[in-house]
């Protein structure tokens, strides 16, 4: 709706103004990705968004005479993150996920070799140990500190650094090994009936329990 787009235009303008007042370096103000507010470029603009920008021309939200850090996101998983300012506390968001989206809750499957190769230099991956979370939400919240353990040693890192190294949606995650495959799978056919037998998979520490298998024929 037009009012929502106008509110978004004011938030974006306020964020950009704050960025210009607090530049990242002498030669640029903001990052174009999720380190700030991702901007996909002119190609993403539409007539509706242009109208919202024009309808709110010059409007920004200020605190003590200065443009606020107007952070916003398409999803926060049910908890916002503290922005380090009085008007940006970490707080529960009961509305996130009310309209289904792929960012409220997500999963990503990665080979151990990919994780070990993401600048960790630990050899073959053996463990991911979460050592700190921010305390807000499911599992204790977003990962703040963690240790990557491998055959050649271990590396301490942050949840945010791990997120960007592996292109995760956020530092709010729970590492969970994939259960092993069943052992000694066998199939016997009698008429139009196929019977499958197998031995349970070897135990994988930390993996979700195996409750069933799906067979495709």
N, C-alpha and C positions, 0 to 999 in steps of 0.2 A: 504493500500500500504506500501511497505517496507520503503520508506522515512518517512512516518508518524510514523511507529513503531520505527524507529531510533530516531526521535525527541522525542517521548514519553519516550524512554529509557534514553535519556540524561536528560530529565526533572525529571524522577523518581530518577535517580542516584544523580542529583543535590539536590533534596529535601532530600534524605536520608543523603547525606553528610552534608547538613546544619543541619539536625537533630542531627547527631553525634557531630557536633560542638556546638550545643545548646541542650543538653540532657534534657529530662523532669524530670529526677531524677538521682540519682547516680547509679541506677540499670537498667534503660531502657532509650531509646532515643525517640522512636516514639510510638504512639498508632496505632493499626492495623485497626481502623475503621475511620469514616468520621471526627473525630476530627483532624486527619492528612490525609493521603491519604490511603483509604481503600485497604488492601492487602488480597485477598482471599486465599493465600497460594500457595504452589508448584503445586497443582492440576490445577491451572489456567494457568500455563505456557504452551506455545506451541512451536513448532519448529520455527515458524516465530518470536516469541518474543525473544527466545533464540538467534537466529541469529542477531536480532537487538541489543541485549545487547553486543554480541561479536564484532559486527561491530563498536560499539562506545566505546569500552573499555577505561576506564580512562577519558572520556570526561565529563566535567561539565561546567556549566555556572557560571562565577565569576563576582563579582563587588568589586573593590578595593582589589583584591586578595583573596576574600573569596567567597565560594559557596553561591549563592543567595537563597532566600526563593522561590523556584520554584513551587508555588501553581498552581494547574490545576484542572479542573472539567469536567465531562461529559456534564454538562448543568449548566447555570447560570441564566436562566429565562430572559435573555436580558440585565442584568446588573451584572458586577462583584462587589465584595466587596473590599473595601480598605484593603490592607495588612499592612498598617501603615509604608510603606517604599516608597521612591520616585519612584521606578520602579513598584509599585503595587497600582496605584490609582484606585478608583472606577470609572468605565467608561461604557458607553453604548456598548453593544455587538449586532450588527445588524444581526449576523450570527447564533446566538443560536436559535434553532428551525427551521432553514432552512431545515435541515434534520429532519423529525418528530421523536420525542422520547417522552417517558412517563414522563420525568423529567422537560421538559421545562415549562409545565403547568400541574398542578395536582389538584385533589380534594380528600378529605378523609371525610367520614361520621363517626362521633363518638357519642355514647350516652352521654347525660349530666352526667350520673353516672360515666362513664369512665373518663371524664375530671375532675370531682370533686374528684375522688379517686386517681388521679395522684400526690399524695403528697401535695395537696393544703390545706386540712383540713379546708374547708370552709362550710361543710354541703352540702345541696342540691344546685346545681349550679343555679344561677339566671342570671348572666351576664358575658360576657368577654369584657372588655373595653381596647381597644388599646390606649395607652397614648403617644407613640412615635414611629416614623419610621425614617429610615436613609435618606429619601428624594430622593431616586433614583428609578425611575420606577413607574409602575402601583400602584395605591392606596397610593402613597407616599413612596413605597419601603418596605424593610424588617422591621419587627417589632423589635424595640429595647427595649421598655418597655410596660408593660401591667398590668392590674389588674384583678384578678379572684374574682368575687363577689358571695357569697353564703348566705345561710340562717343563718350561724353561724359567718359571718364576711367576710373579704376580705384579699387577699394576693397580694402584688406587686411582680412581677417577670420580667424576661427578655424574649424576644422572643426566644433566643437560648435555655434557660432553659426549656421553654414551649415546644419547638421543641423536645428536647431529652426526656422529660418526657412522651410525647405522640407518639414518633417515627414518627414525621412529616418529610417530605423531606427537609424542610428548614424553617427558620423563616420568609419567605415571604409568608404570608397568610392573608386571610380576613375571620374572623369568620362570619358565616351566619346561623341563625337558619333554621331548616327545616320547611316548611309550615305545618300547621295542616291538618289532613285528613278531607274530607267532612263530614257533619253531616246528620244524618237521611237518609241514602242511601236506596233507594227502587227500586225494579225492577218489572215490569209487562210484561207478555208475552201474545201476541195475534198472533196466528198462528206461523209463523216463525220469527216474529218481537219481539224484547225485548226492552222495553223502560225503561231507567234509569232516576231517579229524585233524587236530593239531595239538601241540604241546604249548602251554602258556609261555609268553615271552619272558626273557630274562629280566630280573628286576632292574629298574632304572631309578636311582635315588632322586626323589623330588618330582618324579613324573606323575601325571594324573593316572588314577587307576583305570585299567582296561575293563569295561563293562560289557562290551559286545564288539563284534566285527561285522563289517558290511561286505558282502560278497557280490561281485559283478561278474556276470557270465555273458 
